[in-house]
Amino acid sequence: MRSRVLVFITLAITQIAGWGVVGILPVLASSIAKDLQIDQPTAFLGVTAMYVVMGLSAPVAGKAFARLGVKHVMLCGASVICIGLAAMGSVNSLLAYLASWCAIGFGGAMFLTTSAYAYLAEFAGNRARGMIGSLMLVTGLAGSVFWPLTAWLDHLVGWRGATQIYAGGILLLVLPLIAFSLPDVRSHPAAPVSSRTKSRKGHILWFLVAAISLNSFVTLGMEAVGIELFKALGADLSLAVGLASLMGILKVGGRLIELIGGKRWNAVRAGIFSGTMIPVAMLIPVIFGASSSAILAYIVIFGIGSGAFAVARATMPLEFYEKSDYAAAMSMIGLPMNLVNATAPPLLSFLMAAAGPSAMLSLMIVCSGAALCLMLALGHFKNHQRVSVA
């Protein structure tokens, strides 16, 4: 019990720190743009570069998890993020700036999210789903913790000093915690499976990849354009920010609901239920217009649904694969999902500016509806026999 608590606390601290230090652009973009003499949209290309590299590196990281052990790959990833942050603090050109973000993306593929979940899948066994959900719940606090801290550091020492301090934090806090607080875990070979089961594994994996990527396009995209959407629907800036913040709080609530109810239903059923809430929520303003009650209903249903689906997304592979194959499955999912994360914000922003909020919502309804159909198919595939990725 004490060992599980220590492991969870270690992963919570290091993942909050990891996502906190790479999520600095909402606060520092204006300072970076002014210093490097670029515009703010160009400064935000750093995040796009990070997600693209994270996605492309995910399969390589997955193989490394199995070959070297998750803990050692996490140490390597955190070290690369440290180097990327330190380098960013000394860049003087756009190319060097983007290169530092690419380094952070490469390190993130080895350290952020997937590695922590893969570690818990190996370490916690049957308790992994609950621990993954709990970890997802607390890591949602990264922005709340680090955005005010980053703003204070920017005022105190400038954006370059802030990135250097964060690099030092990774070096002096995160790396020692991983090295000395996490026991080594190694994957154990999965039991042999029949040829029929092997033929099913590709279908299941690609259904998972498609369903999760389509839903990520919607939920991540909404995080990026939510404030602009609410403004387009008639809210002023302060109200739009408040509505977006309320949706964020409801997402945490959705994660908590899925976590509490996780013992009563499996992750696929949770994914189907929460995946149904997302398109239903977006249909409300399309059908009923931008009235106050319609917008409030949309925010509540979408926030809770997307929060609950985030937990189901991370734990659904455990319903189909042995724990030794979890890291490989999540890494396969990570490639398209991170590429989607890189493209969704600019694409949805462009669509809303060019064709209006209804067109953007319609596209998101189609994507989330397609994801729901795939989830229903996964519910049909679900049975007592797990499959191997290998």
RATANOR-V753515 format. One record per run of one state. SS is the DSSP state (A for helix, B for strand, O for the rest). FROM is the first residue (numbers start at 1). TO is the last residue. If there is no record, write none. Layout:
ss=SS from=FROM to=TO
ss=SS from=FROM to=TO
//
This chain:
ss=O from=1 to=1
ss=A from=2 to=22
ss=O from=23 to=24
ss=A from=25 to=36
ss=O from=37 to=39
ss=A from=40 to=43
ss=O from=44 to=44
ss=A from=45 to=68
ss=O from=69 to=69
ss=A from=70 to=88
ss=O from=89 to=93
ss=A from=94 to=111
ss=O from=112 to=113
ss=A from=114 to=139
ss=O from=140 to=141
ss=A from=142 to=181
ss=O from=182 to=194
ss=A from=195 to=232
ss=O from=233 to=236
ss=A from=237 to=261
ss=O from=262 to=266
ss=A from=267 to=288
ss=O from=289 to=291
ss=A from=292 to=315
ss=O from=316 to=316
ss=A from=317 to=320
ss=B from=321 to=321
ss=O from=322 to=322
ss=A from=323 to=355
ss=O from=356 to=356
ss=A from=357 to=381
ss=O from=382 to=386
ss=B from=387 to=387
ss=O from=388 to=390
//
